[in-house]
Amino acid sequence: MICPECSEEIKDSVSYCPYCGIKIQLQENKDEKDLKIKELEKKVTNLEHDLNRNNNFFNRLEKDNSLIQYKPSKNDNIISKTCCIICIVWIIFMILMLIVMVIHFSGKNVI
């Protein structure tokens, strides 16, 4: 085996290089770490893909203003005014009916 630090030939079973003193990782630890690195890289790739998909979704929403911001039309304004007029007429009618009922049931001629 060759030391990764000083490039001297060393025995496979040593934990430290006898020439430079660097700690030597055993091959199985390195393979295990490589597997973990590959798994993490795959997870990062999946997360990036999900992020891009979500960004695309929100970008489409922002482009379509009808989903984000409501813009009232001229018809909405007409309908709103019509509803107000109907409510006012109904209230006046109810007040007049109340006056007629009071006059009728009181038995007195007020007018």
C-alpha positions as CSV (number, residue, x, y, z in Angstrom):
1,M,0.0,0.0,0.0
2,I,1.2,3.6,-0.7
3,C,0.8,6.4,1.9
4,P,-1.6,9.1,0.6
5,E,0.5,11.8,2.3
6,C,4.2,11.0,1.6
7,S,3.7,8.4,-1.2
8,E,6.1,5.9,0.6
9,E,5.4,2.1,0.4
10,I,3.9,0.9,3.7
11,K,2.4,-2.4,5.0
12,D,-1.3,-2.9,4.5
13,S,-1.8,-3.6,8.2
14,V,-0.4,-0.4,9.7
15,S,-2.7,2.3,11.2
16,Y,-0.1,5.1,10.9
17,C,2.6,5.8,8.3
18,P,6.0,5.1,9.8
19,Y,7.5,7.8,7.6
20,C,5.2,10.8,8.0
21,G,3.0,9.7,10.9
22,I,-0.4,10.3,9.1
23,K,-3.3,8.0,10.2
24,I,-4.1,5.5,7.5
25,Q,-7.7,4.5,6.9
26,L,-8.4,0.9,6.3
27,Q,-9.8,0.0,2.9
28,E,-13.1,-1.3,4.2
29,N,-13.7,2.0,6.1
30,K,-13.0,3.9,2.9
31,D,-15.4,1.7,0.9
32,E,-18.1,2.2,3.6
33,K,-17.5,6.0,3.4
34,D,-17.7,5.9,-0.4
35,L,-21.1,4.2,-0.1
36,K,-22.3,6.8,2.3
37,I,-21.1,9.6,0.1
38,K,-22.9,8.1,-2.9
39,E,-26.1,7.7,-0.9
40,L,-25.8,11.3,0.3
41,E,-25.2,12.5,-3.3
42,K,-28.3,10.6,-4.4
43,K,-30.4,12.2,-1.7
44,V,-29.0,15.7,-2.6
45,T,-29.9,15.1,-6.2
46,N,-33.4,14.0,-5.3
47,L,-33.9,17.1,-3.1
48,E,-32.6,19.3,-5.9
49,H,-35.1,17.7,-8.2
50,D,-38.0,18.2,-5.7
51,L,-36.9,21.8,-5.2
52,N,-36.9,22.5,-8.9
53,R,-40.3,20.9,-9.3
54,N,-41.7,23.0,-6.5
55,N,-40.1,26.1,-7.9
56,N,-41.7,25.4,-11.3
57,F,-45.1,25.0,-9.7
58,F,-44.8,28.3,-7.8
59,N,-43.4,30.1,-10.8
60,R,-46.5,29.0,-12.8
61,L,-48.8,30.3,-10.0
62,E,-47.0,33.7,-10.0
63,K,-47.4,34.0,-13.8
64,D,-51.2,33.3,-13.6
65,N,-52.4,36.4,-11.7
66,S,-55.9,35.2,-11.6
67,L,-54.9,32.6,-9.1
68,I,-53.0,35.0,-6.9
69,Q,-54.7,38.3,-7.1
70,Y,-58.5,38.9,-7.7
71,K,-59.3,41.7,-10.0
72,P,-63.0,42.8,-9.7
73,S,-64.8,43.3,-13.0
74,K,-67.4,46.0,-13.9
75,N,-70.1,43.4,-13.4
76,D,-69.0,42.9,-9.8
77,N,-69.5,46.6,-9.1
78,I,-73.0,46.6,-10.7
79,I,-74.0,43.5,-8.7
80,S,-72.8,45.1,-5.5
81,K,-74.7,48.3,-6.1
82,T,-77.9,46.3,-7.1
83,C,-77.7,44.3,-3.8
84,C,-77.3,47.5,-1.8
85,I,-80.4,49.0,-3.5
86,I,-82.4,45.9,-2.9
87,C,-81.5,45.8,0.8
88,I,-82.4,49.5,1.2
89,V,-85.8,49.0,-0.5
90,W,-86.4,45.9,1.6
91,I,-85.7,47.8,4.9
92,I,-88.0,50.7,3.8
93,F,-90.7,48.2,3.0
94,M,-90.3,46.4,6.4
95,I,-90.5,49.8,8.2
96,L,-93.7,50.7,6.3
97,M,-95.2,47.3,7.1
98,L,-94.4,47.8,10.8
99,I,-96.0,51.3,10.8
100,V,-99.2,49.8,9.0
101,M,-99.4,47.0,11.6
102,V,-99.0,49.4,14.5
103,I,-101.7,51.6,13.1
104,H,-104.0,48.7,12.3
105,F,-103.7,46.9,15.7
106,S,-103.8,50.1,17.8
107,G,-107.3,50.8,16.6
108,K,-106.6,54.5,16.6
109,N,-106.7,56.7,13.5
110,V,-103.3,58.4,13.6
111,I,-103.6,60.0,10.1
